[in-house]
Amino acid sequence: MPSVLASQSAVADICAGESWQEDTKLYQPFEVEQILLPDNAACLSPSGSVPFLRCGKFIIADVEPIINFVQAKGKSLSSHLDNSEKADMKAYISLVNIVLHNAELYVSWCDSSTLQEVTKPRFISSLPWPVNHFLCWQTKHEVKKRLKSADWNSKSLEDVYDMVDNCCYALSERLATQKYFFGDRPTELDAIVFGHLFAILTTPLPDNRLCTIVREYQNLVDLCQRIDVDYFQKNADEDIDIVNIELES
């Protein structure tokens, strides 16, 4: 993984000075099939995951290299922050990438109920047999390999939920009563947190404890609703469709 990220950063530096190509496209999971794993466009990605940006003959994969690439072209959501705030933002982005991303991978591929009822059917639905089953097995193997390298393979589902809860607590404390994490203007941190939490809040799973955990932090839920309405405008007159959960008494 480090070599992939390093090469992606180099690609971002090389093509940052060029003008935007007419065929520039951002690949991301289909919203109508939103789930806690990337769709099959990931097969085109150097890192094996989405989002990735195709700009001319270059492909820039993963959030951090994409952010660096766009910033090198003079576009940044955090240009108004001072150096201390930027360092703080990067620390929180690292926390989100480590905890929420790995938790999503763990729940999607290591929890048997989610794997059989949600992940596998979605993954194989758009590919022909038998390659769909092979690629599903291959992806599961790669995910478990990644989780093992991050020391997540020995964690239990309860351990994962506890880590997500601690992450959300830290994010909620940082956000407090502000509109966004660093005041009245959104930054890359707001975008990344929205991407993860919105997926968790709107994706029905056999075990919806991830959603239950996020819902305990109302300011994070409000942040997701605010960004959804202000920047995507798909539910301008109604709240986001948060998964309904039967809470145990």
MODELLER restraints for C-alpha pairs under 7 A, 6 or more apart:
rsr = mdl.restraints
at = mdl.atoms
rsr.add(forms.Gaussian(group=physical.xy_distance, feature=features.Distance(at['CA:4:A'], at['CA:47:A']), mean=6.23, stdev=0.5))
rsr.add(forms.Gaussian(group=physical.xy_distance, feature=features.Distance(at['CA:8:A'], at['CA:60:A']), mean=5.81, stdev=0.5))
rsr.add(forms.Gaussian(group=physical.xy_distance, feature=features.Distance(at['CA:8:A'], at['CA:61:A']), mean=6.61, stdev=0.5))
rsr.add(forms.Gaussian(group=physical.xy_distance, feature=features.Distance(at['CA:8:A'], at['CA:65:A']), mean=6.12, stdev=0.5))
rsr.add(forms.Gaussian(group=physical.xy_distance, feature=features.Distance(at['CA:9:A'], at['CA:65:A']), mean=5.31, stdev=0.5))
rsr.add(forms.Gaussian(group=physical.xy_distance, feature=features.Distance(at['CA:11:A'], at['CA:60:A']), mean=6.98, stdev=0.5))
rsr.add(forms.Gaussian(group=physical.xy_distance, feature=features.Distance(at['CA:12:A'], at['CA:60:A']), mean=6.64, stdev=0.5))
rsr.add(forms.Gaussian(group=physical.xy_distance, feature=features.Distance(at['CA:12:A'], at['CA:65:A']), mean=6.49, stdev=0.5))
rsr.add(forms.Gaussian(group=physical.xy_distance, feature=features.Distance(at['CA:12:A'], at['CA:68:A']), mean=6.88, stdev=0.5))
rsr.add(forms.Gaussian(group=physical.xy_distance, feature=features.Distance(at['CA:12:A'], at['CA:69:A']), mean=4.77, stdev=0.5))
rsr.add(forms.Gaussian(group=physical.xy_distance, feature=features.Distance(at['CA:13:A'], at['CA:69:A']), mean=6.74, stdev=0.5))
rsr.add(forms.Gaussian(group=physical.xy_distance, feature=features.Distance(at['CA:16:A'], at['CA:69:A']), mean=5.76, stdev=0.5))
rsr.add(forms.Gaussian(group=physical.xy_distance, feature=features.Distance(at['CA:16:A'], at['CA:72:A']), mean=5.52, stdev=0.5))
rsr.add(forms.Gaussian(group=physical.xy_distance, feature=features.Distance(at['CA:16:A'], at['CA:73:A']), mean=5.68, stdev=0.5))
rsr.add(forms.Gaussian(group=physical.xy_distance, feature=features.Distance(at['CA:17:A'], at['CA:73:A']), mean=6.73, stdev=0.5))
rsr.add(forms.Gaussian(group=physical.xy_distance, feature=features.Distance(at['CA:21:A'], at['CA:55:A']), mean=5.82, stdev=0.5))
rsr.add(forms.Gaussian(group=physical.xy_distance, feature=features.Distance(at['CA:21:A'], at['CA:56:A']), mean=5.56, stdev=0.5))
rsr.add(forms.Gaussian(group=physical.xy_distance, feature=features.Distance(at['CA:23:A'], at['CA:55:A']), mean=6.59, stdev=0.5))
rsr.add(forms.Gaussian(group=physical.xy_distance, feature=features.Distance(at['CA:23:A'], at['CA:56:A']), mean=6.37, stdev=0.5))
rsr.add(forms.Gaussian(group=physical.xy_distance, feature=features.Distance(at['CA:24:A'], at['CA:54:A']), mean=5.44, stdev=0.5))
rsr.add(forms.Gaussian(group=physical.xy_distance, feature=features.Distance(at['CA:24:A'], at['CA:55:A']), mean=4.38, stdev=0.5))
rsr.add(forms.Gaussian(group=physical.xy_distance, feature=features.Distance(at['CA:24:A'], at['CA:56:A']), mean=6.42, stdev=0.5))
rsr.add(forms.Gaussian(group=physical.xy_distance, feature=features.Distance(at['CA:25:A'], at['CA:53:A']), mean=5.81, stdev=0.5))
rsr.add(forms.Gaussian(group=physical.xy_distance, feature=features.Distance(at['CA:25:A'], at['CA:54:A']), mean=5.25, stdev=0.5))
rsr.add(forms.Gaussian(group=physical.xy_distance, feature=features.Distance(at['CA:25:A'], at['CA:55:A']), mean=6.68, stdev=0.5))
rsr.add(forms.Gaussian(group=physical.xy_distance, feature=features.Distance(at['CA:26:A'], at['CA:51:A']), mean=6.91, stdev=0.5))
rsr.add(forms.Gaussian(group=physical.xy_distance, feature=features.Distance(at['CA:26:A'], at['CA:52:A']), mean=5.93, stdev=0.5))
rsr.add(forms.Gaussian(group=physical.xy_distance, feature=features.Distance(at['CA:26:A'], at['CA:53:A']), mean=4.53, stdev=0.5))
rsr.add(forms.Gaussian(group=physical.xy_distance, feature=features.Distance(at['CA:26:A'], at['CA:54:A']), mean=6.40, stdev=0.5))
rsr.add(forms.Gaussian(group=physical.xy_distance, feature=features.Distance(at['CA:27:A'], at['CA:50:A']), mean=6.52, stdev=0.5))
rsr.add(forms.Gaussian(group=physical.xy_distance, feature=features.Distance(at['CA:27:A'], at['CA:51:A']), mean=5.38, stdev=0.5))
rsr.add(forms.Gaussian(group=physical.xy_distance, feature=features.Distance(at['CA:27:A'], at['CA:52:A']), mean=5.38, stdev=0.5))
rsr.add(forms.Gaussian(group=physical.xy_distance, feature=features.Distance(at['CA:27:A'], at['CA:53:A']), mean=6.22, stdev=0.5))
rsr.add(forms.Gaussian(group=physical.xy_distance, feature=features.Distance(at['CA:28:A'], at['CA:50:A']), mean=5.49, stdev=0.5))
rsr.add(forms.Gaussian(group=physical.xy_distance, feature=features.Distance(at['CA:28:A'], at['CA:51:A']), mean=4.69, stdev=0.5))
rsr.add(forms.Gaussian(group=physical.xy_distance, feature=features.Distance(at['CA:29:A'], at['CA:38:A']), mean=5.62, stdev=0.5))
rsr.add(forms.Gaussian(group=physical.xy_distance, feature=features.Distance(at['CA:29:A'], at['CA:39:A']), mean=5.26, stdev=0.5))
rsr.add(forms.Gaussian(group=physical.xy_distance, feature=features.Distance(at['CA:34:A'], at['CA:199:A']), mean=6.56, stdev=0.5))
rsr.add(forms.Gaussian(group=physical.xy_distance, feature=features.Distance(at['CA:34:A'], at['CA:203:A']), mean=6.56, stdev=0.5))
rsr.add(forms.Gaussian(group=physical.xy_distance, feature=features.Distance(at['CA:35:A'], at['CA:199:A']), mean=6.46, stdev=0.5))
rsr.add(forms.Gaussian(group=physical.xy_distance, feature=features.Distance(at['CA:35:A'], at['CA:203:A']), mean=5.90, stdev=0.5))
rsr.add(forms.Gaussian(group=physical.xy_distance, feature=features.Distance(at['CA:36:A'], at['CA:104:A']), mean=5.46, stdev=0.5))
rsr.add(forms.Gaussian(group=physical.xy_distance, feature=features.Distance(at['CA:36:A'], at['CA:108:A']), mean=6.39, stdev=0.5))
rsr.add(forms.Gaussian(group=physical.xy_distance, feature=features.Distance(at['CA:36:A'], at['CA:199:A']), mean=6.52, stdev=0.5))
rsr.add(forms.Gaussian(group=physical.xy_distance, feature=features.Distance(at['CA:37:A'], at['CA:104:A']), mean=6.97, stdev=0.5))
rsr.add(forms.Gaussian(group=physical.xy_distance, feature=features.Distance(at['CA:37:A'], at['CA:105:A']), mean=6.57, stdev=0.5))
rsr.add(forms.Gaussian(group=physical.xy_distance, feature=features.Distance(at['CA:37:A'], at['CA:108:A']), mean=6.71, stdev=0.5))
rsr.add(forms.Gaussian(group=physical.xy_distance, feature=features.Distance(at['CA:38:A'], at['CA:49:A']), mean=6.16, stdev=0.5))
rsr.add(forms.Gaussian(group=physical.xy_distance, feature=features.Distance(at['CA:38:A'], at['CA:50:A']), mean=5.72, stdev=0.5))
rsr.add(forms.Gaussian(group=physical.xy_distance, feature=features.Distance(at['CA:42:A'], at['CA:48:A']), mean=5.06, stdev=0.5))
rsr.add(forms.Gaussian(group=physical.xy_distance, feature=features.Distance(at['CA:42:A'], at['CA:49:A']), mean=4.64, stdev=0.5))
rsr.add(forms.Gaussian(group=physical.xy_distance, feature=features.Distance(at['CA:42:A'], at['CA:50:A']), mean=5.47, stdev=0.5))
rsr.add(forms.Gaussian(group=physical.xy_distance, feature=features.Distance(at['CA:45:A'], at['CA:52:A']), mean=6.47, stdev=0.5))
rsr.add(forms.Gaussian(group=physical.xy_distance, feature=features.Distance(at['CA:45:A'], at['CA:61:A']), mean=6.18, stdev=0.5))
rsr.add(forms.Gaussian(group=physical.xy_distance, feature=features.Distance(at['CA:46:A'], at['CA:61:A']), mean=6.43, stdev=0.5))
rsr.add(forms.Gaussian(group=physical.xy_distance, feature=features.Distance(at['CA:47:A'], at['CA:61:A']), mean=6.28, stdev=0.5))
rsr.add(forms.Gaussian(group=physical.xy_distance, feature=features.Distance(at['CA:50:A'], at['CA:61:A']), mean=6.95, stdev=0.5))
rsr.add(forms.Gaussian(group=physical.xy_distance, feature=features.Distance(at['CA:50:A'], at['CA:62:A']), mean=6.49, stdev=0.5))
rsr.add(forms.Gaussian(group=physical.xy_distance, feature=features.Distance(at['CA:51:A'], at['CA:61:A']), mean=6.44, stdev=0.5))
rsr.add(forms.Gaussian(group=physical.xy_distance, feature=features.Distance(at['CA:51:A'], at['CA:62:A']), mean=5.83, stdev=0.5))
rsr.add(forms.Gaussian(group=physical.xy_distance, feature=features.Distance(at['CA:51:A'], at['CA:63:A']), mean=6.80, stdev=0.5))
rsr.add(forms.Gaussian(group=physical.xy_distance, feature=features.Distance(at['CA:52:A'], at['CA:59:A']), mean=6.84, stdev=0.5))
rsr.add(forms.Gaussian(group=physical.xy_distance, feature=features.Distance(at['CA:52:A'], at['CA:60:A']), mean=5.57, stdev=0.5))
rsr.add(forms.Gaussian(group=physical.xy_distance, feature=features.Distance(at['CA:52:A'], at['CA:61:A']), mean=4.11, stdev=0.5))
rsr.add(forms.Gaussian(group=physical.xy_distance, feature=features.Distance(at['CA:52:A'], at['CA:62:A']), mean=5.82, stdev=0.5))
rsr.add(forms.Gaussian(group=physical.xy_distance, feature=features.Distance(at['CA:53:A'], at['CA:59:A']), mean=5.64, stdev=0.5))
rsr.add(forms.Gaussian(group=physical.xy_distance, feature=features.Distance(at['CA:53:A'], at['CA:60:A']), mean=5.05, stdev=0.5))
rsr.add(forms.Gaussian(group=physical.xy_distance, feature=features.Distance(at['CA:53:A'], at['CA:61:A']), mean=6.24, stdev=0.5))
rsr.add(forms.Gaussian(group=physical.xy_distance, feature=features.Distance(at['CA:53:A'], at['CA:66:A']), mean=6.93, stdev=0.5))
rsr.add(forms.Gaussian(group=physical.xy_distance, feature=features.Distance(at['CA:54:A'], at['CA:60:A']), mean=6.39, stdev=0.5))
rsr.add(forms.Gaussian(group=physical.xy_distance, feature=features.Distance(at['CA:60:A'], at['CA:66:A']), mean=6.05, stdev=0.5))
rsr.add(forms.Gaussian(group=physical.xy_distance, feature=features.Distance(at['CA:70:A'], at['CA:76:A']), mean=6.99, stdev=0.5))
rsr.add(forms.Gaussian(group=physical.xy_distance, feature=features.Distance(at['CA:77:A'], at['CA:186:A']), mean=6.69, stdev=0.5))
rsr.add(forms.Gaussian(group=physical.xy_distance, feature=features.Distance(at['CA:77:A'], at['CA:187:A']), mean=4.68, stdev=0.5))
rsr.add(forms.Gaussian(group=physical.xy_distance, feature=features.Distance(at['CA:77:A'], at['CA:188:A']), mean=5.98, stdev=0.5))
rsr.add(forms.Gaussian(group=physical.xy_distance, feature=features.Distance(at['CA:78:A'], at['CA:187:A']), mean=5.22, stdev=0.5))
rsr.add(forms.Gaussian(group=physical.xy_distance, feature=features.Distance(at['CA:78:A'], at['CA:188:A']), mean=6.84, stdev=0.5))
rsr.add(forms.Gaussian(group=physical.xy_distance, feature=features.Distance(at['CA:89:A'], at['CA:189:A']), mean=6.39, stdev=0.5))
rsr.add(forms.Gaussian(group=physical.xy_distance, feature=features.Distance(at['CA:93:A'], at['CA:189:A']), mean=5.86, stdev=0.5))
rsr.add(forms.Gaussian(group=physical.xy_distance, feature=features.Distance(at['CA:99:A'], at['CA:163:A']), mean=6.74, stdev=0.5))
rsr.add(forms.Gaussian(group=physical.xy_distance, feature=features.Distance(at['CA:99:A'], at['CA:164:A']), mean=6.42, stdev=0.5))
rsr.add(forms.Gaussian(group=physical.xy_distance, feature=features.Distance(at['CA:99:A'], at['CA:167:A']), mean=6.96, stdev=0.5))
rsr.add(forms.Gaussian(group=physical.xy_distance, feature=features.Distance(at['CA:100:A'], at['CA:164:A']), mean=6.39, stdev=0.5))
rsr.add(forms.Gaussian(group=physical.xy_distance, feature=features.Distance(at['CA:100:A'], at['CA:196:A']), mean=6.88, stdev=0.5))
rsr.add(forms.Gaussian(group=physical.xy_distance, feature=features.Distance(at['CA:103:A'], at['CA:160:A']), mean=6.08, stdev=0.5))
rsr.add(forms.Gaussian(group=physical.xy_distance, feature=features.Distance(at['CA:105:A'], at['CA:143:A']), mean=6.90, stdev=0.5))
rsr.add(forms.Gaussian(group=physical.xy_distance, feature=features.Distance(at['CA:107:A'], at['CA:114:A']), mean=6.77, stdev=0.5))
rsr.add(forms.Gaussian(group=physical.xy_distance, feature=features.Distance(at['CA:108:A'], at['CA:114:A']), mean=5.79, stdev=0.5))
rsr.add(forms.Gaussian(group=physical.xy_distance, feature=features.Distance(at['CA:108:A'], at['CA:115:A']), mean=5.67, stdev=0.5))
rsr.add(forms.Gaussian(group=physical.xy_distance, feature=features.Distance(at['CA:108:A'], at['CA:119:A']), mean=5.93, stdev=0.5))
rsr.add(forms.Gaussian(group=physical.xy_distance, feature=features.Distance(at['CA:109:A'], at['CA:115:A']), mean=5.34, stdev=0.5))
rsr.add(forms.Gaussian(group=physical.xy_distance, feature=features.Distance(at['CA:109:A'], at['CA:140:A']), mean=6.07, stdev=0.5))
rsr.add(forms.Gaussian(group=physical.xy_distance, feature=features.Distance(at['CA:113:A'], at['CA:206:A']), mean=6.48, stdev=0.5))
rsr.add(forms.Gaussian(group=physical.xy_distance, feature=features.Distance(at['CA:114:A'], at['CA:205:A']), mean=6.47, stdev=0.5))
rsr.add(forms.Gaussian(group=physical.xy_distance, feature=features.Distance(at['CA:114:A'], at['CA:206:A']), mean=6.04, stdev=0.5))
rsr.add(forms.Gaussian(group=physical.xy_distance, feature=features.Distance(at['CA:120:A'], at['CA:136:A']), mean=6.81, stdev=0.5))
rsr.add(forms.Gaussian(group=physical.xy_distance, feature=features.Distance(at['CA:123:A'], at['CA:136:A']), mean=6.59, stdev=0.5))
rsr.add(forms.Gaussian(group=physical.xy_distance, feature=features.Distance(at['CA:124:A'], at['CA:132:A']), mean=4.83, stdev=0.5))
rsr.add(forms.Gaussian(group=physical.xy_distance, feature=features.Distance(at['CA:124:A'], at['CA:133:A']), mean=6.43, stdev=0.5))
rsr.add(forms.Gaussian(group=physical.xy_distance, feature=features.Distance(at['CA:124:A'], at['CA:136:A']), mean=6.84, stdev=0.5))
rsr.add(forms.Gaussian(group=physical.xy_distance, feature=features.Distance(at['CA:144:A'], at['CA:153:A']), mean=6.90, stdev=0.5))
rsr.add(forms.Gaussian(group=physical.xy_distance, feature=features.Distance(at['CA:147:A'], at['CA:153:A']), mean=5.47, stdev=0.5))
rsr.add(forms.Gaussian(group=physical.xy_distance, feature=features.Distance(at['CA:161:A'], at['CA:210:A']), mean=6.78, stdev=0.5))
rsr.add(forms.Gaussian(group=physical.xy_distance, feature=features.Distance(at['CA:165:A'], at['CA:213:A']), mean=6.07, stdev=0.5))
rsr.add(forms.Gaussian(group=physical.xy_distance, feature=features.Distance(at['CA:168:A'], at['CA:214:A']), mean=6.75, stdev=0.5))
rsr.add(forms.Gaussian(group=physical.xy_distance, feature=features.Distance(at['CA:172:A'], at['CA:217:A']), mean=6.50, stdev=0.5))
rsr.add(forms.Gaussian(group=physical.xy_distance, feature=features.Distance(at['CA:172:A'], at['CA:219:A']), mean=6.56, stdev=0.5))
rsr.add(forms.Gaussian(group=physical.xy_distance, feature=features.Distance(at['CA:172:A'], at['CA:220:A']), mean=6.22, stdev=0.5))
rsr.add(forms.Gaussian(group=physical.xy_distance, feature=features.Distance(at['CA:174:A'], at['CA:181:A']), mean=6.47, stdev=0.5))
rsr.add(forms.Gaussian(group=physical.xy_distance, feature=features.Distance(at['CA:175:A'], at['CA:181:A']), mean=4.72, stdev=0.5))
rsr.add(forms.Gaussian(group=physical.xy_distance, feature=features.Distance(at['CA:180:A'], at['CA:186:A']), mean=5.56, stdev=0.5))
rsr.add(forms.Gaussian(group=physical.xy_distance, feature=features.Distance(at['CA:180:A'], at['CA:190:A']), mean=6.67, stdev=0.5))
rsr.add(forms.Gaussian(group=physical.xy_distance, feature=features.Distance(at['CA:181:A'], at['CA:190:A']), mean=6.54, stdev=0.5))
rsr.add(forms.Gaussian(group=physical.xy_distance, feature=features.Distance(at['CA:194:A'], at['CA:224:A']), mean=5.51, stdev=0.5))
rsr.add(forms.Gaussian(group=physical.xy_distance, feature=features.Distance(at['CA:198:A'], at['CA:224:A']), mean=6.08, stdev=0.5))
rsr.add(forms.Gaussian(group=physical.xy_distance, feature=features.Distance(at['CA:200:A'], at['CA:210:A']), mean=6.59, stdev=0.5))
rsr.add(forms.Gaussian(group=physical.xy_distance, feature=features.Distance(at['CA:200:A'], at['CA:211:A']), mean=5.56, stdev=0.5))
rsr.add(forms.Gaussian(group=physical.xy_distance, feature=features.Distance(at['CA:201:A'], at['CA:211:A']), mean=5.18, stdev=0.5))
rsr.add(forms.Gaussian(group=physical.xy_distance, feature=features.Distance(at['CA:201:A'], at['CA:242:A']), mean=5.10, stdev=0.5))
rsr.add(forms.Gaussian(group=physical.xy_distance, feature=features.Distance(at['CA:201:A'], at['CA:243:A']), mean=5.95, stdev=0.5))
rsr.add(forms.Gaussian(group=physical.xy_distance, feature=features.Distance(at['CA:202:A'], at['CA:241:A']), mean=5.96, stdev=0.5))
rsr.add(forms.Gaussian(group=physical.xy_distance, feature=features.Distance(at['CA:202:A'], at['CA:242:A']), mean=4.84, stdev=0.5))
rsr.add(forms.Gaussian(group=physical.xy_distance, feature=features.Distance(at['CA:202:A'], at['CA:243:A']), mean=5.37, stdev=0.5))
rsr.add(forms.Gaussian(group=physical.xy_distance, feature=features.Distance(at['CA:203:A'], at['CA:243:A']), mean=6.51, stdev=0.5))
rsr.add(forms.Gaussian(group=physical.xy_distance, feature=features.Distance(at['CA:204:A'], at['CA:243:A']), mean=5.91, stdev=0.5))
rsr.add(forms.Gaussian(group=physical.xy_distance, feature=features.Distance(at['CA:208:A'], at['CA:245:A']), mean=6.96, stdev=0.5))
rsr.add(forms.Gaussian(group=physical.xy_distance, feature=features.Distance(at['CA:215:A'], at['CA:221:A']), mean=6.41, stdev=0.5))
rsr.add(forms.Gaussian(group=physical.xy_distance, feature=features.Distance(at['CA:225:A'], at['CA:239:A']), mean=6.53, stdev=0.5))
rsr.add(forms.Gaussian(group=physical.xy_distance, feature=features.Distance(at['CA:225:A'], at['CA:240:A']), mean=6.17, stdev=0.5))
rsr.add(forms.Gaussian(group=physical.xy_distance, feature=features.Distance(at['CA:229:A'], at['CA:235:A']), mean=6.17, stdev=0.5))
rsr.add(forms.Gaussian(group=physical.xy_distance, feature=features.Distance(at['CA:229:A'], at['CA:236:A']), mean=5.21, stdev=0.5))
